Amino acid sequence: MIRRRDWLAATTAACTLPTASLRAAAPRQRLRAAPATVALAGQTAVAAWAYEGRVHGPTLRYRRGAMLDLELDNALPDATTIHWHGLRVPNAMDGVPNVTQPPVAPGERFRYRFALPDSGTFWYHPHLGTPEQVARGLSGALIVEDEEAPEAEHDWLWLLADWRLDEGGGFAEDFYDYMDVSHAGRLGRHVTVNARSAPHEQRAAPGERVRLRLVNAAPARIFALRFAGAVPWVIALDGAPLAQAQALGDAVLPLGPGMRSDLILDLPREPGARVTVHDVFGRGQRELAVIAADGAAARATAPRPAPRAPAANPLAEPVLRDAQAETLVLGGGMMSMSGWPDDPLPARLARRLRRMGGSREADPVWSVNGRAHLTHDPAHAPEFEVERGRTVRLTFENRTAWWHPMHVHGHSFRELARNGRPLPGRALRDTMLVAPRETVEVAFVADNPGDWLIHCHVLEHHAGGMGTRFRVSG
Ligand SMILES: [Cu+2]
């Protein structure tokens, strides 16, 4: 077991040690993935898979520029890997089995070691057997602190997730269920904030300013958040600071699987007032959280000035003239006649029979440019190749009846346009929520060499084929 102070010592030492002395030394952190009995979603004893015995796993905190040096110790009954979602890591550290590293077999270890160039709110999770491993509890947040944090009295982290528990309080074992794979993914009735049943309750003093880091760690659930009773500002999306804080007002904040948002909330100045956070995605109306403003009335009577967004990260800006244009057509799924992968019926039947025998595989029902990407198949040829340093102008054309949070590995991109209409904020993101029948354009500088994935972060959609690869040469 790793004690809390070991973690703290490890993370604060990270930026003072010279790199050369690290080579021979043992990894500074261990992260053990193992079965564990945990309290989750109102149940006291759920047989989960957990990092360091906890769901969610420990929050890893670093300073910008520090080295992450961590050994994954696999005590699970299955092979696994870790993907560092949103971090611009060297290709060999990206955690994609058979593409960037071999799977880490039960009883084996793998050392992840890389520098952290960007500050922001990130997260980590397995990239092997992902629909099952994440749904059993394997995920955690990773925070790289800002050099100059925006002024706030509190820094809170909320990991949003949902779980499919059966009558006995264990996980329903229907991972890769055909209905889930071909529709909206695996949705669970038990919605949690930091692994506890919603609505989550937290308190602070009247008039205080809270920095709120939101991570959607759910396998498939899309949240659309509405804040009432506070003045909310968005300061970062997917870990990347906005050019300036943006007042959210009554607008809804979308948060698809894998996506993050950092907000500043100014709490009401009257004691006893409450701030509510609702999820209003689709026809839903679920209370996710309540923040109570408790204590003496705030001394200040005027609203606080707009917060500052954190300083920008050192990313290359896309150069749009002379960009390499690529289009990814998303196809397949239920209620769509086009884009089903070209998969002969006997193969499909054989796969379904294997699945009934307990195989952990999904049916190929989704495609990118007509091809299904299954189990990270190393033989899957890259969809496109780009010379290192060149800008890629990437269009996602969603011809399906479903939402897809499309995630690009190893790079962050700028949002350009939605259905042909320019997006003025040009936010930086690593995951883009694409609505049914929508077309979205983004651009990024392909400056990280290697083979990288682009895939839907509805985990069952990716398992069912919605993904592809691209290659940055040089
Ligand atoms: Cu999808």
Residues whose N, C-alpha, C, O or C-beta is under 5 A from the ligand:
A	BS01	CU	W403 H404 P405 C456 V458 H461
